[in-house]
């Protein structure tokens, strides 16, 4: 079953969104699949689908994903996720497929009685496409090689191998770099700065 997307919030807008803290970094335009079993998140997903609104994904800096009373330190920048599909899994859990949409700065957050985190967020402007620098052309070739190996996860995502923003975001989410580096790449606001950062990381690994 699919869910129809609604327009994203305006750049610079501040509002409250439900948060899903995870031990992963979601990037704008990237895929995210989750298995939902905690009641607070089942209710959250149901509400998001009824209202056709996104929820926020933030990296857990310290703490656990599981448990409504778990102490967590959340990173200050995250990405909204839009539910695009959902289904009942063979083990009885709820499976959802999401797409990353908008980057936001987390201003503050609090926890409801049911344990669900709510965040006051300020949306960043959508990152604009930028020509891929010639010295980073090999990164587009690397991405062309990697994406087919990931199967259907990226099959429906439009490809823009000439765009430094798109190439950098996709590489940052799929390369085996630390969560700290992934979060740093998310927090970068300039596509060229991000792609050059990734280029340096890959060079260090190859040396």
Helices and strands as residue ranges (DSSP letters): E 14-22, E 31-36, H 39-51, E 55-63, E 72-74, E 77-88, E 94-111, E 117-123, G 134-136, H 137-147, G 148-154, H 164-174, H 179-187, H 191-206
